[in-house]
Amino acid sequence: MADEKKKSVFETLSAVDVSKHVEVIKMKKGPALSYVSWSWAWNFVKSIYPDTPTPKFTKYKEMALTTVQEPYKVKYGNQEYTKYRTVVKHAELIDREVPYLTTMTGTMVECTITIEGEPYTESLYVMDNNNNAVINPTMKEINKTQKRCLVKALALAGLGLSIYAGEDLPMADINEADKEQAGQRRKQRQMSQLQAEYRQLMLELINRLNGDAKRAEELVKGTLGEGEHSGQEYVNAVKALLESGEQK
């Protein structure tokens, strides 16, 4: 009897259900980011492929940056606010190597994991809670990005790739019940994101009304009108009030 064909690394890892090992990073703007726990992912891969070597992070010449916080104006409705952004005033290459790439616009890490002789390489930039690139980040921020980049490299090999496709179910052999469950999870995530966005916008509206939460709710209801409304319609109503400045 012929030997069973050995499954590839991708076939093996993409069939793994990672749903109980997902970590979520909440963002101030935009949807939350989901990652498989790096410690669990690495432990799992080593348990199946024990000869997998330690992940390698690409090294680059270190760049020392001198930065300042530059003020700039933004307008919300009829009000103008001062915000600050990091601006590079001077950059200098240093004659030593570090496991991250520093540039004038942000910092990036690159990780390679070799499983069964096949290398899987991914990169990831250091980001803030608004999903923007961080200029001159701290070592803590770089270290966290390295761990998330490691997980992205494992996703190329199949482990948790479904997360980046918007699901936390395995890629292989998804049946109809799984598809229905995945659809429900998508709806739950979308609802959670809308609720979070609505709360944030309402706080801004209440703040503009000097803390008058009741007045804020009345304005939103007046904007929406009678009948039932979706979560997105509530969000759009508050956005419209903030942009128009009519609450004043």
N, C-alpha and C positions, 0 to 999 in steps of 0.2 A: 504493500500500500504506500503510495507516494506520501512524502512528508508534507504536512500543512505548510502553506506559504507563510513565512514570517511577516508579521505586520510591520509596516514602516514606522518610524518615529512619529510622523505626523498622524497616521491612522490610530496609533496607540494613544497619543496625548490629546488629540482633538475629541476623542470619545469620552473623556473624563468630565464628570459633573463637578464643576468648581463652585456651584452656587452657595455652598456653606462656608466658602473661604474668600468672599469678596469684601474688600474694604472700599468705603465711599469717601471721597474728598468733596466737601461742600464748597461751592464757589459763591462769591458775592454776586456775580453776574453769570448768566448762562447755566446750563445744566450741570449737575454734579458729575464728577469723574469717578469711574469705577475701576478698581484694580484688584487682581488676585493678590492675596497676602504673599509677600515675597518669601517669607520664611517657610510657609507651608509649601509654596510652589517649588522651591529649591529642594526641600526635604523629599517631596514626592518624586521629583525627577531623579534624585540620587538613589532612591529606593528601587527604581526600575532600571536605571542605567548607572550603576555604581562607579563605573570608570569615567564618568563625566568630570572633566577637570574644572578647577575653580574659574568662575567667570572672569573675563579680561576686559578692563576698561581702557580704551585707547588713550594714550598719553600725548600731550601737546606741550609746546613751550609755554611757560607761565607768562601771563601778561598782567602787569600791575596797572591798575586804573586809579586815577585821581578824579573824583566826582564831586559835584555840588548839587544841591536841591534848588531847582529853578522854578519860581512861581509862574503860574499862568491862570487866566480867567476862563471860567465856564459859565454858561447862562442856563438857568432852569426857570422857565416861565418868565416872570418879570424881575427875577432876582439874579444877581451875579455873585459867584463864589470864587475864592482863590484856592487852587489846588497846586500840588508840587510834583515835579517829575525829576528823575535822576538824569543828569547830563554829564557826559565824560569831558573833562577838561584836558586830560593828559593820559597817554597810554605808553607803556614801556615794556618791551619783551625782556624777560629775565632768563639767564642761561641755566635753566633747570626744567625738568618735565613734571607735569601734574596730570592726573586722570580726568581732566575736563578742559574744554576749549572756551576761553574767555575772548569775547569780541566787544566792539564798541556798542553793539545793540543787544547783547545778552550772552548767556553762558549755556553751553550744551555738553552733554555727556554721551558717550557711545559705548555700548556693551556688546561683547561677542561671547556666545556660549556654544561650545562644540559638543554635540551629542552623537555618539556612534560615528565619529569622524567627520560629521557635517557641521560647518559653522553657521550660526544664526546671529546676525548683527542688527541691532536697532539703535536709534538715537532718540534723545529727548531733551528739550530745553528746560531750564529752570523757570518755573512760572509762579506768579502770585495768585491770590484768590480771585482775580478777575481774568485769569487765563492769559495774562500778559507776560512777556519775557522779562525776567529780572536782570537789571544791569548791576554788576558787582555784588553778587549774592554772598550770603554767609556760608561757611562750611556746612552748617546744619542743613541749609536749603539744598546744597549740592549733594550731600549724602542721601537725603530723601529722594532726590531725583535719580541718583544712581540705582537705588533699590527699585524704583518704578520702571526704570529703563531695563533692568534685569528681567523684570516680569514681562515687558514688551518683547524682549528677545525670546523668552520662552514661548510667548504667544505665536511667534513666527514658526516655532517648532510644533505648534498645535495646542499647547496647554493654555486654556483660557482665551483662545482666539475669539470665541463666541462673544466675550465681553466687549470687544472692539466692534463687533457687528451689532451691538445693542441688545444682546441677550446674555443670560448667565446659565444657559443650558448647553450641553455638549453639542458639537457640530454634527456628530455622526448619528445616524438612525433616529432622527426626531420623529416621533409618531404624532398622530392627530391630537391626542390628549396633551402632549408636550407643547404643540403649536398653540393650542388654546390657552394653556398656562402661560406661555411666553407672551401672548397677546394681552392677557390680564396684567402681567407684570409691567408691560410697556405702559398700559393705561394708568396703573398705580404710580409709576415713576413720573409720568407726565403731570398727573394730578398733584403730586407732591411738589414738583417744580413750580407749577402755577401757584399753589398755596404759598410757597416760600416767596415768590416774586410779588404776590399780592400783599403779603404782610409787610415786606420791605417798602413797597410803594405807599401803602397806607401810613406807615410810620413817617415817611417824608411829608405826606399830605397833612397829617395831624400836627407835625412840627411847624408847618407853615401857618397852621390855624391856631398857633399858640397853645397846643395841647387839647384842642376841642375835638375829641374823638366823635362825639355825637354829631357835630356839624359835618365832619368828614363823611360819616355814614349817610347822612341826609343828602349831601352833594352827589355821592356815588349813586344812590337810589334814584335821584332826580335825573342823572345822566342816563341811566339804564332804562328808566320807564317801567311800566307794568309788565307782569309776566315773568316766566322763568328764564334764567340766563346762565350761560356756561361760565366756567372758571376763566376762560380766555376773555370773555366779554367783560367780566369784572376787572381784570387786569387792564384791558384797553380803556375802560372808563376812567380808572384812576390816572392812567398815563395822559389821557386827554385833559383831565383837570389840571394836572401838573404843568402840561405844556401850554395850556391856554392862560393860566394865571387867573382864571375867573373866580377862584376861591377867595381872592382878596376882596 
